[in-house]
């Protein structure tokens, strides 16, 4: 019979506006994927609760086995009644990029300076950036969202040999820009998963495990072999809590 390292049932800890919410949520879902700039994050509370309102600052952590791990930092995007639940949809700093208009008009300017200007306009200051020391002969756009402007800048850098650039916000809502070899990946503990020990289910290209603070582009090992996550799907609920990791070989 297989045996697993089963931790105590994880407890969701939610803070809104800097204060811990006493009411426990019914469930939390978080999905991340390499190449997708935003996450999918949702909290459910009983419908009669009045927890959370659009625009509230929010963090979500998970406590188990004498450790507490941060999973999400951002804001409440919307709060609506959905059947028997109050559903909070969460968003990170990516929404700032979508909501900020930016007009680029540069000649002979460093790509890093252009990116700094875009982020500054969106009010984003916490960053982890690795960008080629490239001078753009010309970079100009009509007025577009800051998100689109960053996409255009990344495309322009491909013409200078910069391939594989990614950007996203991590669990602390820090903006990342770079490749999976530098700041274009999520950092964190390198977990070791083993069949018959702490893997609940295993299939072609994925494993299902108990919740751990893992997002896309993080390194881990499965049965001693190195992998990197392509996508992560986390569900924490009162019934069952699981993390599904989709993998590619190599770190």
C-alpha positions in Angstrom: 0.0 0.0 0.0 1.3 3.5 -0.9 1.9 5.9 1.9 1.9 9.7 1.6 3.3 12.4 3.6 0.0 13.9 4.6 0.2 17.3 6.3 -2.5 18.7 8.6 -5.5 19.9 6.6 -4.4 23.3 5.1 -6.1 26.4 6.5 -6.7 29.4 4.3 -5.7 32.7 5.7 -7.1 35.8 4.0 -6.2 39.4 4.8 -8.2 42.3 3.3 -7.0 45.9 3.7 -4.2 44.6 6.0 -6.5 42.9 8.5 -7.1 39.1 8.8 -10.6 38.0 7.9 -12.0 35.9 10.7 -14.6 34.2 8.4 -13.0 31.2 6.7 -13.5 30.9 3.0 -15.2 27.9 1.5 -12.6 27.4 -1.2 -9.7 29.0 -3.1 -8.6 28.4 -6.7 -5.5 29.6 -8.4 -4.2 28.8 -11.9 -1.0 30.0 -13.4 0.5 29.3 -16.8 3.8 30.1 -18.5 3.3 32.7 -21.3 0.0 34.0 -19.7 0.6 37.3 -18.0 -2.3 37.1 -15.6 -3.5 34.4 -13.1 -6.9 33.0 -12.5 -7.8 33.4 -8.9 -11.1 32.9 -7.0 -12.3 32.8 -3.4 -15.7 31.6 -2.3 -17.4 32.5 0.9 -21.0 31.6 2.1 -23.5 33.9 0.3 -24.6 35.5 3.5 -21.1 36.8 4.3 -20.2 40.4 3.4 -16.5 39.7 2.9 -14.6 41.7 0.3 -15.5 44.5 -2.1 -14.2 45.5 -5.5 -10.8 47.3 -5.1 -9.9 45.9 -1.7 -6.3 44.9 -1.2 -6.1 41.2 -0.5 -3.6 38.5 0.3 -4.2 34.7 0.5 -2.0 32.3 2.4 -2.1 28.7 3.3 -1.1 27.4 6.7 -0.3 23.7 7.4 2.4 21.7 9.2 3.8 24.6 11.2 4.4 26.7 8.1 2.5 29.5 6.3 3.0 30.1 2.6 1.8 33.2 0.6 -0.1 32.3 -2.5 -1.6 35.5 -3.8 -1.2 39.3 -3.4 -3.4 41.8 -5.3 -6.9 43.2 -5.2 -10.5 42.1 -5.3 -11.6 42.5 -8.9 -15.3 41.8 -8.2 -17.5 40.5 -5.5 -20.8 38.9 -6.5 -23.4 36.3 -5.2 -23.2 33.1 -7.3 -25.7 30.6 -6.1 -25.0 29.8 -2.4 -21.6 31.5 -2.5 -20.2 35.0 -2.4 -17.6 34.9 -5.2 -14.5 37.1 -5.0 -12.5 37.3 -8.3 -9.0 38.4 -7.6 -6.5 40.3 -9.8 -2.8 41.2 -9.4 -0.8 44.1 -10.9 -1.7 43.0 -14.4 -4.9 45.0 -14.1 -2.9 48.2 -13.7 -1.2 47.5 -17.0 -4.6 46.9 -18.6 -6.1 50.1 -17.1 -3.2 52.4 -17.9 -3.0 54.2 -21.3 0.5 54.9 -22.6 1.8 56.7 -25.7 5.3 55.7 -26.7 7.5 58.2 -28.7 11.1 57.2 -28.5 14.2 57.6 -30.7 17.6 56.2 -29.8 16.5 55.1 -26.3 17.4 52.1 -24.2 14.8 49.4 -24.0 15.2 49.3 -20.2 14.3 53.0 -20.0 11.2 52.5 -22.1 10.0 49.7 -19.9 10.7 51.7 -16.7 8.6 54.6 -18.2 5.7 52.2 -18.9 5.7 50.7 -15.5 6.1 54.1 -13.8 3.0 55.3 -15.7 1.1 52.2 -14.3 2.3 52.8 -10.8 4.3 49.6 -10.6 7.5 49.9 -8.6 8.3 46.4 -7.3 10.1 44.6 -10.1 12.5 41.9 -11.1 13.7 42.7 -14.6 16.4 41.4 -16.9 16.3 43.3 -20.2 18.9 43.4 -23.0 21.1 46.5 -23.2 19.6 47.5 -26.5 19.1 51.0 -27.9 15.9 51.2 -29.9 16.4 53.3 -33.0 12.7 54.1 -32.9 9.9 52.9 -30.7 6.5 54.6 -31.0 2.9 53.7 -30.6 -0.5 55.2 -30.6 -2.1 55.5 -27.2 -2.6 51.9 -26.1 -2.8 50.1 -22.8 0.5 49.6 -20.9 0.0 45.9 -21.3 -0.1 46.2 -25.1 2.9 48.5 -25.1 5.0 46.0 -23.2 3.9 43.3 -25.7 5.1 45.5 -28.5 8.4 46.2 -26.8 9.0 42.5 -26.3 8.2 41.9 -30.0 10.6 44.7 -31.0 13.3 43.1 -28.9 13.0 39.8 -30.8 14.5 41.7 -33.8 17.6 42.3 -31.6 17.9 38.6 -30.8 16.0 38.6 -27.5 13.8 35.4 -27.6 11.7 33.9 -24.9 10.8 37.0 -23.0 8.1 36.6 -20.4 6.4 39.0 -18.0 4.0 38.4 -15.1 3.4 39.2 -11.5 4.4 36.7 -8.7 2.8 35.8 -5.4 4.0 39.0 -3.9 2.7 41.1 -6.8 6.2 41.8 -8.0 6.5 42.4 -11.8 8.8 40.0 -13.6 10.3 40.6 -17.0 12.9 38.3 -18.6 13.5 34.8 -19.8 13.1 31.5 -17.9 16.9 31.6 -17.5 16.8 34.8 -15.4 14.0 36.9 -13.9 11.3 35.6 -16.3 10.5 32.7 -13.9 9.0 32.3 -10.5 11.4 31.7 -7.7 10.8 29.6 -4.7 11.6 26.4 -2.8 12.6 23.5 -5.0 10.3 20.7 -3.9 11.0 17.0 -4.4 8.1 14.8 -5.2 8.3 11.0 -5.1 5.9 8.3 -6.2 4.5 6.4 -3.3 5.5 9.2 -0.9 4.0 12.6 -1.7 2.5 12.2 -5.2 -1.2 11.5 -5.0 -1.6 10.8 -8.8 0.7 10.8 -11.7 0.1 10.8 -15.5 1.7 11.8 -18.8 3.2 15.2 -18.2 1.5 15.9 -14.9 1.5 15.1 -11.2 -1.2 15.7 -8.6 0.1 16.5 -5.1 -1.0 18.1 -1.8 -0.9 22.0 -1.9 2.6 23.5 -2.1 3.6 27.1 -3.0 4.4 26.4 -6.6 3.6 28.5 -9.7 4.6 28.2 -13.4 8.3 28.2 -14.4 9.4 26.9 -11.0 11.9 24.1 -10.8 11.2 20.8 -8.9 12.1 17.1 -9.0 9.9 14.1 -9.6 11.4 10.8 -8.6 14.9 12.4 -8.7 14.5 13.9 -12.2 14.5 17.7 -12.8 11.4 19.4 -14.3 10.0 22.9 -14.7 6.3 23.7 -14.3 4.4 24.9 -17.3 1.0 25.3 -15.6 -0.3 24.9 -12.1 -3.9 24.4 -10.9 -4.5 24.7 -7.2 -7.8 24.0 -5.4 -8.1 24.3 -1.6 -11.5 23.6 -0.1 -13.1 22.1 3.0 -13.6 18.8 1.2 -10.4 18.1 -0.7 -7.3 20.2 -1.5 -5.0 19.4 -4.5 -2.3 20.9 -6.6 -1.9 19.7 -10.2 1.4 20.5 -11.8 2.0 20.2 -15.6 5.7 19.7 -16.3 8.4 19.8 -18.9 11.8 18.1 -18.5 14.8 20.1 -17.4 15.4 22.9 -14.9 
